[in-house]
Amino acid sequence: NATVEYYVVPGTALPAGGRIVDVRVYLRVRSEEPDFTFEDTRSYSYAGVNYTPGSTGDANRYRRLLVSKTIQLRNTRYDE
């Protein structure tokens, strides 16, 4: 059976003979309204992306959550 050896970021070429057997999905969500009792100073790193909320205006006053899920794709495993 094929096993996951490593994950690549979107847009990266697969090595010769490489197969996609799992997918990681990331979702960064933000509150609809700013919260003026909160300041988001975190940096979010996922899927080759680094995101830091802006420090001007209300950009850092929104609450955010980053979630991820790894999904095994069906019918992609094979016997060698």
Backbone as CSV, one residue per row, in Angstrom:
resi,resn,N_x,N_y,N_z,CA_x,CA_y,CA_z,C_x,C_y,C_z
1,ASN,0.833,-1.199,0.000,0.000,0.000,0.000,0.866,1.248,0.000
2,ALA,0.406,2.277,-0.659,1.111,3.552,-0.679,0.912,4.252,0.660
3,THR,1.941,4.933,1.107,1.845,5.707,2.340,2.262,7.137,2.054
4,VAL,1.803,8.038,2.902,2.174,9.439,2.760,3.602,9.605,3.249
5,GLU,4.447,10.149,2.392,5.833,10.401,2.772,6.035,11.847,3.170
6,TYR,5.316,12.761,2.531,5.396,14.177,2.877,4.254,14.909,2.185
7,TYR,4.022,16.133,2.622,2.999,16.987,2.020,3.693,18.105,1.262
8,VAL,3.110,18.526,0.154,3.651,19.639,-0.620,2.646,20.779,-0.598
9,VAL,3.157,21.994,-0.734,2.275,23.156,-0.772,1.677,23.281,-2.169
10,PRO,0.526,23.916,-2.297,-0.100,24.066,-3.612,0.852,24.712,-4.613
11,GLY,0.828,24.219,-5.831,1.664,24.763,-6.894,3.030,24.111,-7.006
12,THR,3.357,23.211,-6.081,4.640,22.506,-6.124,4.498,21.263,-6.988
13,ALA,5.481,21.026,-7.832,5.437,19.846,-8.695,5.676,18.580,-7.881
14,LEU,4.968,17.532,-8.233,5.190,16.234,-7.600,6.426,15.591,-8.205
15,PRO,7.148,14.805,-7.428,8.297,14.087,-8.001,7.810,13.013,-8.970
16,ALA,8.690,12.564,-9.833,8.330,11.514,-10.788,7.775,10.310,-10.040
17,GLY,6.644,9.807,-10.481,6.006,8.662,-9.847,5.205,9.013,-8.602
18,GLY,5.199,10.289,-8.221,4.459,10.708,-7.035,2.956,10.638,-7.261
19,ARG,2.243,10.286,-6.211,0.779,10.205,-6.291,0.181,10.971,-5.125
20,ILE,-0.937,11.604,-5.362,-1.652,12.302,-4.299,-2.595,11.302,-3.646
21,VAL,-2.397,11.058,-2.351,-3.242,10.094,-1.639,-3.982,10.744,-0.470
22,ASP,-3.496,11.878,0.016,-4.150,12.650,1.079,-4.173,14.109,0.660
23,VAL,-5.129,14.839,1.217,-5.223,16.277,0.976,-5.438,16.959,2.319
24,ARG,-4.707,18.045,2.536,-4.941,18.858,3.726,-5.698,20.102,3.303
25,VAL,-6.799,20.353,3.989,-7.644,21.510,3.709,-7.532,22.464,4.895
26,TYR,-7.299,23.724,4.623,-7.205,24.745,5.661,-8.331,25.747,5.481
27,LEU,-8.845,26.222,6.586,-9.909,27.220,6.561,-9.588,28.276,7.608
28,ARG,-9.372,29.495,7.164,-9.154,30.614,8.082,-10.436,31.432,8.085
29,VAL,-11.076,31.497,9.240,-12.341,32.217,9.351,-12.150,33.448,10.228
30,ARG,-12.980,34.452,9.977,-12.889,35.718,10.702,-14.281,36.141,11.134
31,SER,-14.373,36.749,12.299,-15.666,37.240,12.765,-16.196,38.285,11.792
32,GLU,-17.489,38.431,11.793,-18.128,39.369,10.869,-17.925,40.825,11.293
33,GLU,-17.895,41.047,12.600,-17.764,42.400,13.146,-16.490,42.503,13.981
34,PRO,-15.849,43.686,14.004,-14.664,43.846,14.852,-15.039,43.815,16.333
35,ASP,-14.093,43.388,17.157,-14.259,43.352,18.611,-13.203,44.297,19.187
36,PHE,-13.634,45.455,19.678,-12.690,46.477,20.119,-12.088,46.188,21.491
37,THR,-12.449,45.048,22.094,-11.821,44.611,23.341,-10.730,43.576,23.052
38,PHE,-10.483,43.306,21.775,-9.567,42.245,21.349,-8.572,42.797,20.342
39,GLU,-7.331,42.295,20.395,-6.333,42.650,19.393,-5.642,41.364,18.925
40,ASP,-5.758,41.067,17.644,-5.164,39.855,17.065,-3.736,40.166,16.647
41,THR,-2.775,39.671,17.415,-1.362,39.911,17.122,-0.669,38.643,16.622
42,ARG,-1.445,37.597,16.397,-0.870,36.316,15.952,-0.534,36.335,14.468
43,SER,0.364,35.454,14.099,0.647,35.178,12.688,0.102,33.791,12.395
44,TYR,-0.479,33.619,11.229,-1.069,32.347,10.821,-0.233,31.772,9.688
45,SER,0.272,30.564,9.856,1.090,29.907,8.834,0.432,28.597,8.444
46,TYR,0.156,28.443,7.159,-0.501,27.238,6.660,-0.357,27.176,5.152
47,ALA,-0.183,25.973,4.630,-0.140,25.717,3.186,0.793,26.670,2.435
48,GLY,1.932,26.983,3.029,2.881,27.871,2.374,2.504,29.335,2.432
49,VAL,1.494,29.675,3.227,1.030,31.057,3.364,1.354,31.536,4.778
50,ASN,1.849,32.759,4.890,2.020,33.405,6.184,1.140,34.638,6.192
51,TYR,0.215,34.707,7.154,-0.720,35.827,7.228,-0.638,36.463,8.603
52,THR,-0.458,37.772,8.637,-0.508,38.547,9.870,-1.491,39.681,9.633
53,PRO,-2.490,39.831,10.506,-3.450,40.927,10.326,-2.732,42.277,10.340
54,GLY,-3.228,43.195,9.557,-2.647,44.533,9.525,-2.786,45.227,10.875
55,SER,-1.928,46.170,11.139,-1.965,46.878,12.421,-2.637,48.238,12.317
56,THR,-3.060,48.624,11.124,-3.736,49.913,10.963,-5.239,49.704,10.845
57,GLY,-5.973,50.693,11.240,-7.431,50.593,11.177,-7.932,49.505,12.115
58,ASP,-8.970,48.804,11.690,-9.585,47.765,12.512,-9.128,46.356,12.130
59,ALA,-8.146,46.220,11.262,-7.755,44.909,10.731,-7.394,43.901,11.815
60,ASN,-6.818,44.344,12.926,-6.417,43.412,13.982,-7.453,43.294,15.099
61,ARG,-8.639,43.800,14.871,-9.711,43.750,15.877,-10.724,42.634,15.609
62,TYR,-10.478,41.831,14.609,-11.371,40.707,14.294,-10.826,39.438,14.928
63,ARG,-11.699,38.611,15.431,-11.293,37.302,15.945,-11.184,36.343,14.766
64,ARG,-10.142,35.528,14.784,-9.893,34.586,13.691,-9.647,33.194,14.248
65,LEU,-9.918,32.210,13.410,-9.687,30.819,13.776,-9.163,30.103,12.543
66,LEU,-8.103,29.334,12.734,-7.539,28.537,11.648,-7.760,27.071,11.977
67,VAL,-8.424,26.366,11.071,-8.673,24.935,11.265,-8.130,24.186,10.052
68,SER,-7.763,22.934,10.277,-7.283,22.114,9.165,-7.844,20.715,9.302
69,LYS,-7.911,20.043,8.183,-8.411,18.676,8.135,-7.607,17.930,7.079
70,THR,-7.158,16.731,7.409,-6.476,15.880,6.443,-7.450,14.815,5.977
71,ILE,-7.606,14.705,4.684,-8.588,13.800,4.100,-7.867,12.760,3.245
72,GLN,-8.144,11.497,3.526,-7.584,10.418,2.711,-8.476,10.254,1.490
73,LEU,-7.883,10.351,0.315,-8.652,10.222,-0.922,-8.930,8.753,-1.198
74,ARG,-10.121,8.459,-1.595,-10.497,7.082,-1.898,-10.018,6.685,-3.296
75,ASN,-9.786,5.414,-3.446,-9.417,4.835,-4.748,-8.104,5.373,-5.304
76,THR,-7.202,5.813,-4.427,-5.896,6.274,-4.911,-4.780,5.377,-4.390
77,ARG,-5.084,4.520,-3.463,-4.086,3.591,-2.930,-3.895,2.463,-3.942
78,TYR,-2.716,1.946,-4.027,-2.462,0.860,-4.963,-1.414,-0.065,-4.392
79,ASP,-1.418,-1.279,-4.840,-0.403,-2.268,-4.428,0.723,-2.231,-5.448
80,GLU,1.930,-2.308,-4.931,3.087,-2.282,-5.828,3.531,-3.678,-6.163
